[in-house]
Amino acid sequence: MGRPAALSKAQQDEVLKMRSEGASLGAIAKIFGVSRSATQRLERKPSPLLI
C-alpha cells in the first residue's frame, strides 16, 4: 500500500551501483528524472536480506 515507487527495482539497483562508483546524487537524479531526495532515500533503505 502507499505511493508507487518512482523507480523500478532494476533502476534502484542501477542507482546504487552508480553511487558505489562515485556518481553524485544530483547527477543520478537528473539521469532518472527523479528528485535528489528520491535517490538519497535508496541509500537509507534497509536491505531486504538484512531484515
N, CA, C and O atoms as a GROMACS GRO file, in nm:
protein
  204
    1MET      N    1   0.083  -0.117   0.000
    1MET     CA    2   0.000   0.000   0.000
    1MET      C    3   0.088   0.124   0.000
    1MET      O    4   0.208   0.116   0.028
    2GLY      N    5   0.032   0.235  -0.030
    2GLY     CA    6   0.108   0.359  -0.031
    2GLY      C    7   0.139   0.406  -0.172
    2GLY      O    8   0.084   0.356  -0.270
    3ARG      N    9   0.228   0.500  -0.179
    3ARG     CA   10   0.266   0.560  -0.306
    3ARG      C   11   0.351   0.463  -0.389
    3ARG      O   12   0.438   0.395  -0.335
    4PRO      N   13   0.325   0.456  -0.519
    4PRO     CA   14   0.407   0.369  -0.604
    4PRO      C   15   0.552   0.418  -0.610
    4PRO      O   16   0.578   0.537  -0.598
    5ALA      N   17   0.644   0.327  -0.627
    5ALA     CA   18   0.786   0.362  -0.634
    5ALA      C   19   0.815   0.446  -0.758
    5ALA      O   20   0.759   0.422  -0.865
    6ALA      N   21   0.901   0.545  -0.741
    6ALA     CA   22   0.939   0.632  -0.853
    6ALA      C   23   1.031   0.559  -0.951
    6ALA      O   24   1.037   0.591  -1.069
    7LEU      N   25   1.104   0.460  -0.898
    7LEU     CA   26   1.198   0.384  -0.980
    7LEU      C   27   1.168   0.235  -0.969
    7LEU      O   28   1.129   0.185  -0.863
    8SER      N   29   1.186   0.164  -1.080
    8SER     CA   30   1.169   0.019  -1.079
    8SER      C   31   1.284  -0.044  -1.000
    8SER      O   32   1.382   0.022  -0.969
    9LYS      N   33   1.271  -0.171  -0.969
    9LYS     CA   34   1.377  -0.242  -0.896
    9LYS      C   35   1.509  -0.238  -0.973
    9LYS      O   36   1.615  -0.219  -0.914
   10ALA      N   37   1.502  -0.254  -1.104
   10ALA     CA   38   1.622  -0.250  -1.187
   10ALA      C   39   1.686  -0.111  -1.181
   10ALA      O   40   1.809  -0.099  -1.173
   11GLN      N   41   1.603  -0.007  -1.186
   11GLN     CA   42   1.655   0.129  -1.178
   11GLN      C   43   1.716   0.156  -1.040
   11GLN      O   44   1.820   0.220  -1.030
   12GLN      N   45   1.652   0.106  -0.935
   12GLN     CA   46   1.705   0.123  -0.800
   12GLN      C   47   1.843   0.058  -0.788
   12GLN      O   48   1.935   0.115  -0.730
   13ASP      N   49   1.856  -0.060  -0.845
   13ASP     CA   50   1.986  -0.129  -0.843
   13ASP      C   51   2.091  -0.049  -0.919
   13ASP      O   52   2.206  -0.040  -0.876
   14GLU      N   53   2.052   0.010  -1.031
   14GLU     CA   54   2.143   0.091  -1.110
   14GLU      C   55   2.186   0.216  -1.034
   14GLU      O   56   2.302   0.255  -1.039
   15VAL      N   57   2.092   0.279  -0.964
   15VAL     CA   58   2.124   0.397  -0.882
   15VAL      C   59   2.229   0.361  -0.778
   15VAL      O   60   2.328   0.432  -0.761
   16LEU      N   61   2.208   0.251  -0.707
   16LEU     CA   62   2.302   0.210  -0.603
   16LEU      C   63   2.439   0.175  -0.662
   16LEU      O   64   2.542   0.202  -0.601
   17LYS      N   65   2.439   0.115  -0.780
   17LYS     CA   66   2.565   0.083  -0.847
   17LYS      C   67   2.639   0.211  -0.885
   17LYS      O   68   2.760   0.222  -0.864
   18MET      N   69   2.566   0.308  -0.939
   18MET     CA   70   2.627   0.435  -0.978
   18MET      C   71   2.683   0.508  -0.857
   18MET      O   72   2.790   0.569  -0.864
   19ARG      N   73   2.609   0.504  -0.744
   19ARG     CA   74   2.657   0.568  -0.622
   19ARG      C   75   2.786   0.502  -0.573
   19ARG      O   76   2.878   0.571  -0.530
   20SER      N   77   2.792   0.370  -0.581
   20SER     CA   78   2.912   0.299  -0.535
   20SER      C   79   3.032   0.331  -0.624
   20SER      O   80   3.147   0.318  -0.582
   21GLU      N   81   3.003   0.373  -0.747
   21GLU     CA   82   3.110   0.411  -0.840
   21GLU      C   83   3.146   0.558  -0.829
   21GLU      O   84   3.234   0.607  -0.900
   22GLY      N   85   3.076   0.632  -0.738
   22GLY     CA   86   3.112   0.770  -0.712
   22GLY      C   87   3.027   0.877  -0.777
   22GLY      O   88   3.060   0.995  -0.765
   23ALA      N   89   2.920   0.841  -0.845
   23ALA     CA   90   2.833   0.940  -0.908
   23ALA      C   91   2.758   1.020  -0.802
   23ALA      O   92   2.721   0.965  -0.698
   24SER      N   93   2.735   1.148  -0.827
   24SER     CA   94   2.665   1.232  -0.730
   24SER      C   95   2.515   1.206  -0.734
   24SER      O   96   2.460   1.160  -0.834
   25LEU      N   97   2.450   1.236  -0.623
   25LEU     CA   98   2.304   1.219  -0.615
   25LEU      C   99   2.234   1.305  -0.720
   25LEU      O  100   2.139   1.260  -0.784
   26GLY      N  101   2.280   1.427  -0.736
   26GLY     CA  102   2.217   1.518  -0.832
   26GLY      C  103   2.228   1.468  -0.975
   26GLY      O  104   2.132   1.477  -1.052
   27ALA      N  105   2.345   1.417  -1.010
   27ALA     CA  106   2.365   1.365  -1.146
   27ALA      C  107   2.277   1.243  -1.173
   27ALA      O  108   2.218   1.229  -1.280
   28ILE      N  109   2.269   1.156  -1.074
   28ILE     CA  110   2.185   1.036  -1.088
   28ILE      C  111   2.038   1.075  -1.099
   28ILE      O  112   1.966   1.021  -1.183
   29ALA      N  113   1.995   1.168  -1.014
   29ALA     CA  114   1.856   1.213  -1.016
   29ALA      C  115   1.819   1.269  -1.152
   29ALA      O  116   1.710   1.244  -1.204
   30LYS      N  117   1.909   1.345  -1.211
   30LYS     CA  118   1.884   1.405  -1.342
   30LYS      C  119   1.870   1.297  -1.450
   30LYS      O  120   1.782   1.305  -1.536
   31ILE      N  121   1.955   1.197  -1.445
   31ILE     CA  122   1.951   1.087  -1.542
   31ILE      C  123   1.817   1.014  -1.538
   31ILE      O  124   1.759   0.982  -1.641
   32PHE      N  125   1.769   0.986  -1.415
   32PHE     CA  126   1.647   0.908  -1.400
   32PHE      C  127   1.520   0.992  -1.391
   32PHE      O  128   1.410   0.937  -1.386
   33GLY      N  129   1.535   1.124  -1.389
   33GLY     CA  130   1.418   1.212  -1.386
   33GLY      C  131   1.342   1.209  -1.254
   33GLY      O  132   1.219   1.221  -1.252
   34VAL      N  133   1.415   1.193  -1.144
   34VAL     CA  134   1.354   1.195  -1.011
   34VAL      C  135   1.425   1.300  -0.927
   34VAL      O  136   1.524   1.359  -0.970
   35SER      N  137   1.374   1.322  -0.807
   35SER     CA  138   1.436   1.420  -0.719
   35SER      C  139   1.564   1.363  -0.657
   35SER      O  140   1.583   1.241  -0.650
   36ARG      N  141   1.650   1.454  -0.612
   36ARG     CA  142   1.772   1.414  -0.545
   36ARG      C  143   1.739   1.334  -0.419
   36ARG      O  144   1.807   1.236  -0.386
   37SER      N  145   1.634   1.376  -0.348
   37SER     CA  146   1.597   1.306  -0.225
   37SER      C  147   1.546   1.164  -0.253
   37SER      O  148   1.563   1.076  -0.169
   38ALA      N  149   1.485   1.142  -0.369
   38ALA     CA  150   1.439   1.007  -0.404
   38ALA      C  151   1.557   0.912  -0.418
   38ALA      O  152   1.550   0.796  -0.378
   39THR      N  153   1.666   0.962  -0.476
   39THR     CA  154   1.785   0.877  -0.490
   39THR      C  155   1.853   0.857  -0.355
   39THR      O  156   1.906   0.750  -0.326
   40GLN      N  157   1.850   0.961  -0.272
   40GLN     CA  158   1.913   0.952  -0.140
   40GLN      C  159   1.841   0.852  -0.050
   40GLN      O  160   1.905   0.782   0.029
   41ARG      N  161   1.709   0.845  -0.062
   41ARG     CA  162   1.632   0.751   0.020
   41ARG      C  163   1.673   0.606  -0.006
   41ARG      O  164   1.665   0.523   0.084
   42LEU      N  165   1.715   0.576  -0.128
   42LEU     CA  166   1.755   0.438  -0.160
   42LEU      C  167   1.874   0.393  -0.076
   42LEU      O  168   1.882   0.277  -0.037
   43GLU      N  169   1.966   0.486  -0.050
   43GLU     CA  170   2.083   0.450   0.029
   43GLU      C  171   2.046   0.420   0.174
   43GLU      O  172   2.113   0.341   0.241
   44ARG      N  173   1.941   0.483   0.223
   44ARG     CA  174   1.900   0.464   0.362
   44ARG      C  175   1.803   0.348   0.378
   44ARG      O  176   1.778   0.303   0.490
   45LYS      N  177   1.749   0.299   0.268
   45LYS     CA  178   1.652   0.189   0.271
   45LYS      C  179   1.722   0.061   0.316
   45LYS      O  180   1.824   0.024   0.258
   46PRO      N  181   1.669  -0.008   0.420
   46PRO     CA  182   1.735  -0.132   0.464
   46PRO      C  183   1.728  -0.240   0.357
   46PRO      O  184   1.628  -0.253   0.286
   47SER      N  185   1.833  -0.316   0.347
   47SER     CA  186   1.836  -0.426   0.251
   47SER      C  187   1.738  -0.535   0.292
   47SER      O  188   1.733  -0.571   0.410
   48PRO      N  189   1.660  -0.589   0.198
   48PRO     CA  190   1.565  -0.695   0.232
   48PRO      C  191   1.637  -0.820   0.286
   48PRO      O  192   1.576  -0.901   0.355
   49LEU      N  193   1.762  -0.836   0.255
   49LEU     CA  194   1.837  -0.952   0.301
   49LEU      C  195   1.874  -0.939   0.449
   49LEU      O  196   1.904  -1.040   0.514
   50LEU      N  197   1.873  -0.817   0.502
   50LEU     CA  198   1.911  -0.795   0.641
   50LEU      C  199   1.793  -0.795   0.736
   50LEU      O  200   1.810  -0.791   0.858
   51ILE      N  201   1.672  -0.798   0.682
   51ILE     CA  202   1.552  -0.791   0.766
   51ILE      C  203   1.518  -0.928   0.820
   51ILE      O  204   1.420  -0.942   0.894
   0.00000   0.00000   0.00000
